[in-house]
Amino acid sequence: PTSVFPLQKPKSELVRTSLRLLTSSAYRLQSECRKALPAEPGAAPDVQLVTQQVIQCAYDIAKAAKQLVTITTKENNN
């Protein structure tokens, strides 16, 4: 997300909120995926919980991306 808006702070609060959601969800997704790998041999992660968290992160990423597309489309049409 920051590479899309590298040198400017978006003026729109909606854009800033969507970018924060996109960034935080991407970091959460990365963290949840790491949890899927056992830290030590014989240690099994709670696969169902990790799967639910990954799905939620993916949903939040898609939601933020949709918000950004909607906002950008509206701004470009005005």
Backbone as JSON, one array per atom type, in Angstrom:
{
  "sequence": "PTSVFPLQKPKSELVRTSLRLLTSSAYRLQSECRKALPAEPGAAPDVQLVTQQVIQCAYDIAKAAKQLVTITTKENNN",
  "N": [[0.81, -1.21, 0.0], [1.93, 1.24, 0.72], [3.63, 1.71, -1.35], [2.0, 2.5, -3.36], [1.17, 5.01, -2.63], [3.65, 6.55, -2.14], [5.08, 9.0, -1.56], [3.32, 10.83, -0.7], [0.87, 11.96, 1.59], [-2.26, 10.72, 1.77], [-5.07, 12.81, 1.22], [-7.7, 12.28, 1.73], [-9.66, 11.04, 4.34], [-10.99, 8.63, 4.21], [-9.41, 7.2, 2.4], [-7.01, 7.04, 3.84], [-7.89, 5.52, 6.04], [-8.64, 3.14, 4.75], [-6.16, 2.37, 3.71], [-4.77, 1.94, 6.1], [-6.22, -0.25, 7.12], [-5.7, -2.11, 5.1], [-2.89, -2.38, 5.27], [-2.51, -3.19, 8.0], [-3.96, -5.56, 8.0], [-2.55, -7.09, 6.17], [-0.13, -7.44, 7.55], [-1.13, -8.88, 9.73], [-2.03, -11.16, 8.4], [0.38, -12.24, 7.51], [1.52, -12.86, 9.98], [-0.33, -14.73, 10.98], [-0.04, -16.78, 9.12], [2.52, -17.61, 9.67], [2.05, -18.82, 12.1], [0.95, -21.19, 11.33], [2.99, -22.87, 10.8], [4.69, -25.31, 12.59], [6.36, -24.48, 15.6], [8.16, -26.04, 16.86], [9.31, -29.43, 16.54], [6.69, -31.8, 16.62], [4.89, -30.1, 17.82], [1.73, -29.11, 17.28], [-0.09, -26.73, 15.55], [-3.22, -25.0, 16.17], [-5.1, -25.73, 13.76], [-7.66, -25.16, 12.77], [-8.33, -22.74, 14.05], [-6.24, -21.07, 13.12], [-6.8, -21.17, 10.39], [-9.32, -19.89, 10.32], [-8.54, -17.33, 11.16], [-6.82, -16.59, 9.08], [-8.62, -16.53, 6.95], [-10.24, -14.39, 7.82], [-8.38, -12.29, 7.76], [-7.79, -12.24, 5.02], [-10.29, -11.51, 4.06], [-10.51, -8.93, 5.18], [-8.42, -7.66, 3.81], [-9.37, -7.8, 1.18], [-11.67, -6.25, 1.49], [-10.61, -3.72, 2.15], [-9.16, -3.21, -0.19], [-11.26, -3.07, -2.04], [-12.6, -0.82, -1.06], [-10.65, 1.14, -1.58], [-10.53, 1.04, -4.4], [-13.16, 1.82, -5.01], [-13.23, 4.43, -3.92], [-11.16, 5.67, -5.39], [-12.17, 5.41, -7.99], [-14.49, 7.0, -7.83], [-13.29, 9.48, -7.29], [-11.84, 9.89, -9.65], [-13.86, 10.13, -11.49], [-14.98, 12.51, -10.94]],
  "CA": [[0.0, 0.0, 0.0], [2.73, 2.46, 0.79], [4.26, 1.95, -2.64], [1.0, 3.17, -4.19], [1.16, 6.39, -2.17], [4.92, 6.58, -1.44], [5.6, 10.29, -1.13], [2.24, 11.74, -0.33], [-0.12, 11.5, 2.57], [-3.58, 10.93, 1.15], [-5.88, 13.85, 1.86], [-8.98, 11.7, 2.12], [-9.65, 10.19, 5.54], [-11.4, 7.3, 3.78], [-8.24, 6.54, 1.81], [-6.09, 6.73, 4.94], [-8.48, 4.42, 6.8], [-8.55, 1.93, 3.93], [-4.75, 1.98, 3.66], [-4.42, 1.38, 7.41], [-6.82, -1.58, 7.18], [-4.98, -2.96, 4.16], [-1.56, -2.64, 5.82], [-2.59, -3.98, 9.23], [-4.45, -6.9, 7.65], [-1.44, -7.81, 5.52], [0.78, -7.86, 8.62], [-1.81, -9.94, 10.49], [-2.03, -12.35, 7.55], [1.73, -12.79, 7.58], [1.68, -13.44, 11.32], [-1.17, -15.94, 11.09], [0.55, -17.83, 8.28], [3.67, -18.13, 10.42], [1.54, -19.69, 13.16], [0.6, -22.47, 10.74], [4.19, -23.7, 10.84], [5.0, -25.66, 13.98], [7.56, -23.84, 16.13], [9.09, -27.12, 17.21], [8.78, -30.74, 16.12], [5.66, -32.38, 17.48], [3.93, -29.08, 18.24], [0.74, -28.91, 16.22], [-0.91, -25.53, 15.74], [-4.67, -25.16, 16.06], [-5.29, -25.48, 12.34], [-8.97, -24.55, 12.56], [-8.24, -21.34, 14.47], [-5.36, -20.36, 12.18], [-7.54, -21.05, 9.13], [-10.33, -18.84, 10.5], [-7.86, -16.04, 11.21], [-6.33, -16.31, 7.72], [-9.8, -16.15, 6.17], [-10.63, -13.05, 8.25], [-7.38, -11.35, 7.23], [-8.0, -12.14, 3.57], [-11.52, -10.73, 3.89], [-10.2, -7.52, 5.48], [-7.59, -7.15, 2.71], [-10.27, -7.6, 0.04], [-12.55, -5.13, 1.82], [-9.83, -2.48, 2.03], [-8.87, -3.0, -1.62], [-12.51, -2.64, -2.67], [-12.82, 0.57, -0.65], [-9.71, 2.0, -2.32], [-10.97, 1.09, -5.8], [-14.38, 2.62, -5.05], [-12.86, 5.83, -3.68], [-10.38, 6.14, -6.53], [-13.07, 5.51, -9.14], [-15.32, 8.18, -7.63], [-12.45, 10.69, -7.43], [-11.46, 10.04, -11.05], [-15.05, 10.48, -12.26], [-15.4, 13.89, -10.6]],
  "C": [[0.85, 1.27, 0.0], [3.44, 2.72, -0.53], [3.29, 2.62, -3.61], [0.97, 4.66, -3.89], [2.48, 6.69, -1.45], [5.32, 7.93, -0.85], [4.53, 11.26, -0.68], [1.35, 11.13, 0.74], [-1.48, 11.77, 1.96], [-4.41, 11.94, 1.95], [-7.19, 13.28, 2.41], [-8.83, 10.8, 3.34], [-10.07, 8.77, 5.17], [-10.24, 6.52, 3.18], [-7.26, 6.15, 2.91], [-6.6, 5.54, 5.76], [-8.35, 3.1, 6.04], [-7.1, 1.44, 3.85], [-4.29, 1.38, 4.99], [-4.96, -0.04, 7.54], [-6.05, -2.55, 6.29], [-3.62, -3.35, 4.74], [-1.63, -3.53, 7.06], [-3.06, -5.4, 8.93], [-3.36, -7.73, 6.98], [-0.44, -8.29, 6.56], [0.17, -8.99, 9.45], [-1.8, -11.24, 9.71], [-0.66, -13.03, 7.61], [1.96, -13.49, 8.92], [0.9, -14.73, 11.47], [-0.59, -17.09, 10.27], [1.77, -18.44, 8.96], [3.21, -19.09, 11.52], [1.19, -21.09, 12.63], [1.79, -23.42, 10.71], [4.51, -24.04, 12.29], [6.34, -25.05, 14.41], [8.62, -24.88, 16.47], [8.48, -28.44, 16.77], [7.78, -31.29, 17.13], [4.63, -31.39, 17.97], [2.98, -28.8, 17.08], [-0.07, -27.65, 16.5], [-2.4, -25.88, 15.65], [-5.05, -24.75, 14.64], [-6.62, -24.78, 12.08], [-8.94, -23.06, 12.92], [-7.39, -20.53, 13.5], [-6.08, -20.15, 10.85], [-8.6, -19.95, 9.22], [-9.69, -17.45, 10.5], [-7.34, -15.64, 9.84], [-7.49, -15.86, 6.83], [-10.23, -14.73, 6.53], [-9.67, -12.0, 7.72], [-7.57, -11.14, 5.73], [-9.25, -11.32, 3.27], [-11.24, -9.24, 4.12], [-9.34, -6.89, 4.38], [-8.48, -6.86, 1.5], [-11.19, -6.4, 0.27], [-11.83, -3.8, 1.65], [-9.52, -2.18, 0.57], [-10.11, -2.51, -2.35], [-12.81, -1.19, -2.32], [-11.92, 1.52, -1.43], [-10.11, 2.14, -3.79], [-12.21, 1.97, -5.92], [-14.07, 4.1, -4.89], [-12.13, 6.41, -4.87], [-11.25, 6.34, -7.76], [-13.94, 6.75, -9.03], [-14.53, 9.47, -7.83], [-12.1, 10.95, -8.89], [-12.65, 10.45, -11.93], [-15.53, 11.89, -11.97], [-14.5, 14.91, -11.25]]
}
